[in-house]
Amino acid sequence: MLIDKEKCIGCDECHPYCPVGAIAAVEWEGRSVSEIDQPGCVECGCCYKRSDVCPVDAIYMPKLEWPRSIREYFSNPHVTHPSTTGHGRGTEEMKTNDVTGRFTRGFAGVAIEMGRPGVGTSMRDMQTVAMAIAKLGVEFEPNNPVAELMSDPKTGKFDERVLDERVLSAILELKIPLVRLKEVLAAVKEVSTKIETAFSLDLISRVDADGSTPVLTIAKEAGFTPRPNTKTNVGLGRPLFREA
C-alpha cells in the first residue's frame, strides 16, 4: 500500500486502520503527511478497503510483483493463494476432518499459526521454526500455501528471495503419528525462544471412544498448558468419513 503525499492532508485518520502499525506521520515539503512503512506493511489492504477512511482518496494499492505479492496472499482474506486457489492461511482439511478423514486414529495434526494483527511475522521466522521441526524427519502438508515457498521441504529451508517478506500470519502444518507428538512439541518449545513473533499451537486428533482427546495428555506431558476452548466437528448435515 502507498499514500499519495500530494493528496494527503495529514489528518491521520488512516493510522488506526493498520493492524501492524505501519502508518505514521512524517514531514514532507514543509508539511505533515502520512506515510506507509514499506518494510513493515503486510499488504492486507485494511487501510484501503474502507472507502471512507481517507477523505481525499490518497491511499492506493500499486501493482505487487513477486515476492512482495506474497504479503497480500497471506494477509488479505479476500485474495486467493495462486498455488491453492483458496482463501485463508492454511488448508480446509484441518477443520473438516469429519468429512475428509485426513487424521485417522493414531495420528495427530500440528498447526503452528505464526503472527497476529499487531505483530505479523516474517518468512525468516517461519523458516526458523520449519527447519527446527524438519530435523525430526517429519513432512509438511504439501497443500498448505507455505509449502510452495520452501526450496527444500525436507530441511524446511525457504527460497532465499522470500525471507524478508512480512505477512499478517501464516501456518505450518504437518501430520505425524501420535507417538511422535511429544518430540515435535519439545522442538517447538525450544525454537519458540528464537523467533520474534507470537504464535498459536493447534493440535488435531480424533476423539477416543471414551470421550478423551489423546493430544491433550501428550501436550501436558510436553510442558504445555492447553486452552480449554476446542473445535469439535461432528458432521451435522454433511456425510461423515467412515473408517474402513
VMD Tcl script that draws the C-alpha trace (Angstrom):
set ca {
  {0.00 0.00 0.00}
  {1.10 3.56 -0.68}
  {-0.11 7.06 0.18}
  {0.00 9.83 -2.39}
  {1.76 12.62 -0.48}
  {0.49 15.22 -2.93}
  {-3.10 14.36 -1.99}
  {-2.60 13.61 1.71}
  {-3.81 16.35 4.06}
  {-2.19 14.88 7.18}
  {-5.44 14.16 9.03}
  {-4.07 10.83 10.38}
  {-7.49 9.19 10.01}
  {-5.92 6.12 8.39}
  {-3.46 5.34 11.20}
  {-5.78 3.25 13.43}
  {-6.74 1.01 10.49}
  {-3.27 -0.52 10.10}
  {-3.11 -3.81 12.09}
  {0.70 -3.71 12.23}
  {1.18 0.00 12.93}
  {2.95 0.70 9.65}
  {1.37 4.13 9.03}
  {2.93 7.19 10.64}
  {3.11 10.95 10.21}
  {6.22 12.35 8.51}
  {7.41 15.78 7.44}
  {7.33 16.26 3.68}
  {7.95 19.51 1.85}
  {7.23 21.57 4.94}
  {4.01 19.87 6.00}
  {2.88 16.79 7.89}
  {1.61 13.87 5.82}
  {1.03 10.17 6.41}
  {3.42 7.54 5.09}
  {3.29 3.73 4.99}
  {6.49 1.99 6.08}
  {7.14 -0.38 3.21}
  {9.23 -2.99 5.08}
  {6.58 -3.16 7.81}
  {3.46 -3.12 5.60}
  {1.92 -6.59 5.12}
  {-0.31 -5.54 2.19}
  {-3.51 -6.56 3.99}
  {-5.41 -3.65 2.46}
  {-7.21 -2.73 5.70}
  {-6.46 0.97 5.24}
  {-7.71 0.83 1.66}
  {-10.83 -1.35 1.88}
  {-12.92 1.23 3.69}
  {-13.61 3.95 1.14}
  {-14.46 6.42 3.89}
  {-11.12 6.13 5.73}
  {-9.26 8.70 3.63}
  {-11.30 11.85 2.89}
  {-9.13 12.65 -0.16}
  {-8.56 9.12 -1.52}
  {-4.80 9.38 -1.08}
  {-4.35 5.66 -0.26}
  {-3.81 3.36 -3.21}
  {-2.58 -0.14 -3.99}
  {0.23 -0.41 -6.54}
  {0.74 -3.49 -8.69}
  {2.53 -6.01 -6.48}
  {5.32 -8.07 -8.01}
  {6.62 -11.35 -6.62}
  {7.92 -11.82 -3.93}
  {6.18 -8.74 -2.49}
  {2.83 -10.17 -3.62}
  {3.26 -12.94 -1.04}
  {2.34 -10.41 1.63}
  {-1.11 -9.89 0.14}
  {-1.82 -13.62 -0.29}
  {-1.28 -14.29 3.41}
  {-2.65 -11.03 4.84}
  {-5.76 -10.25 2.81}
  {-8.53 -12.87 3.28}
  {-10.23 -11.68 0.10}
  {-7.26 -12.68 -2.07}
  {-6.69 -16.29 -3.17}
  {-3.35 -18.07 -2.99}
  {-2.12 -18.78 -6.55}
  {-0.83 -22.23 -5.54}
  {-4.01 -23.44 -3.82}
  {-6.65 -21.16 -5.43}
  {-8.13 -20.95 -1.94}
  {-8.57 -18.30 0.72}
  {-7.10 -18.34 4.20}
  {-3.71 -19.20 5.60}
  {-3.87 -23.00 5.80}
  {-5.83 -25.92 4.41}
  {-9.51 -26.63 4.80}
  {-8.84 -30.24 5.74}
  {-7.52 -29.22 9.16}
  {-11.01 -28.01 10.06}
  {-13.21 -30.60 8.33}
  {-11.71 -33.91 9.41}
  {-15.15 -35.39 9.95}
  {-15.68 -35.13 6.19}
  {-12.20 -35.74 4.78}
  {-10.86 -38.30 7.24}
  {-7.39 -36.85 6.91}
  {-6.49 -37.59 10.52}
  {-7.23 -41.18 11.46}
  {-6.84 -42.74 14.88}
  {-3.22 -42.97 15.98}
  {-2.25 -39.76 14.16}
  {-2.13 -36.11 15.13}
  {-2.18 -32.89 13.19}
  {0.01 -29.98 14.25}
  {-0.60 -26.42 13.08}
  {1.72 -23.61 14.12}
  {-0.08 -20.31 13.43}
  {2.60 -17.62 13.40}
  {1.85 -13.90 13.54}
  {-1.22 -11.97 14.55}
  {-2.68 -8.49 13.97}
  {-0.41 -6.04 15.76}
  {2.59 -8.33 15.38}
  {2.78 -10.01 11.99}
  {5.53 -12.45 11.12}
  {8.37 -12.80 8.66}
  {9.15 -15.69 6.37}
  {12.55 -15.78 8.06}
  {10.89 -16.66 11.36}
  {8.73 -19.20 9.53}
  {11.90 -20.82 8.19}
  {13.49 -20.90 11.65}
  {10.59 -22.93 13.03}
  {10.26 -25.12 9.93}
  {13.94 -26.08 9.96}
  {13.84 -26.93 13.67}
  {10.91 -29.29 13.12}
  {12.24 -30.72 9.85}
  {15.30 -32.08 11.70}
  {12.96 -34.69 13.18}
  {12.23 -36.08 9.73}
  {8.59 -35.00 9.62}
  {6.77 -33.99 6.44}
  {4.96 -30.69 5.97}
  {1.49 -30.55 4.43}
  {2.16 -30.04 0.68}
  {-1.21 -28.36 0.05}
  {-0.51 -25.59 2.56}
  {0.45 -22.35 0.74}
  {3.59 -22.04 2.87}
  {4.92 -25.25 1.32}
  {5.39 -23.65 -2.10}
  {7.79 -21.14 -0.55}
  {10.16 -23.89 0.60}
  {13.13 -24.62 -1.63}
  {13.72 -27.85 0.31}
  {10.72 -29.21 2.26}
  {12.87 -31.99 3.75}
  {15.01 -29.45 5.61}
  {12.36 -26.72 5.96}
  {14.57 -24.26 4.07}
  {12.74 -21.45 2.26}
  {13.52 -19.74 -1.02}
  {16.08 -17.07 -0.08}
  {14.14 -14.42 -2.02}
  {11.10 -14.58 0.31}
  {12.83 -14.50 3.70}
  {12.43 -10.76 4.27}
  {8.75 -10.69 3.31}
  {6.34 -9.95 6.17}
  {2.76 -11.18 6.43}
  {-0.06 -10.80 8.92}
  {0.08 -14.51 9.69}
  {0.86 -17.90 8.17}
  {0.59 -21.53 9.25}
  {2.95 -24.50 9.22}
  {1.01 -27.78 9.08}
  {2.07 -31.40 9.47}
  {0.63 -34.82 10.21}
  {2.52 -37.23 12.47}
  {1.95 -40.46 14.41}
  {0.75 -39.74 17.95}
  {3.84 -41.46 19.34}
  {6.00 -38.73 17.79}
  {3.97 -35.76 19.01}
  {5.90 -35.28 22.24}
  {9.26 -34.86 20.48}
  {7.75 -32.45 17.96}
  {6.29 -30.36 20.78}
  {9.69 -30.32 22.51}
  {11.25 -28.94 19.32}
  {8.53 -26.28 19.08}
  {9.11 -25.20 22.68}
  {12.86 -24.91 22.12}
  {12.63 -22.92 18.89}
  {9.97 -20.57 20.29}
  {12.72 -18.57 22.02}
  {14.47 -17.91 18.70}
  {11.69 -16.08 16.83}
  {10.37 -12.52 17.04}
  {6.63 -13.06 16.77}
  {3.68 -14.60 18.56}
  {2.28 -17.99 17.61}
  {-0.55 -20.35 18.45}
  {-0.10 -24.10 18.58}
  {-3.06 -26.13 17.32}
  {-3.33 -29.88 17.86}
  {-5.77 -32.05 15.92}
  {-6.82 -35.63 16.65}
  {-9.77 -37.98 16.71}
  {-11.66 -38.14 20.00}
  {-11.37 -41.58 21.58}
  {-14.41 -43.76 22.30}
  {-14.35 -42.76 25.98}
  {-14.57 -39.09 25.06}
  {-10.93 -38.27 25.81}
  {-8.65 -36.35 23.45}
  {-5.22 -38.04 23.26}
  {-3.28 -34.94 22.19}
  {-4.21 -33.11 25.41}
  {-2.42 -35.63 27.62}
  {0.67 -35.56 25.41}
  {0.72 -31.75 25.34}
  {0.66 -31.58 29.12}
  {3.48 -34.12 29.35}
  {5.50 -31.91 26.99}
  {5.10 -28.92 29.32}
  {2.26 -27.13 27.55}
  {-0.94 -25.87 29.18}
  {-3.74 -26.40 26.62}
  {-6.50 -23.83 26.49}
  {-9.98 -25.22 27.25}
  {-11.50 -23.96 24.00}
  {-11.66 -26.53 21.22}
  {-13.33 -27.11 17.87}
  {-15.24 -30.36 17.59}
  {-16.57 -31.34 14.19}
  {-19.49 -33.77 14.17}
  {-20.52 -33.50 10.52}
  {-24.10 -32.39 11.12}
  {-25.87 -32.08 7.81}
  {-22.92 -33.46 5.85}
  {-21.78 -37.02 5.06}
  {-19.27 -38.34 7.58}
  {-15.99 -40.01 6.68}
  {-16.12 -43.70 7.57}
  {-13.00 -45.56 8.60}
  {-12.53 -48.90 6.92}
}
mol new
graphics top color blue
foreach p $ca { graphics top sphere $p radius 0.5 }
foreach p [lrange $ca 0 end-1] q [lrange $ca 1 end] { graphics top cylinder $p $q radius 0.2 }
display resetview
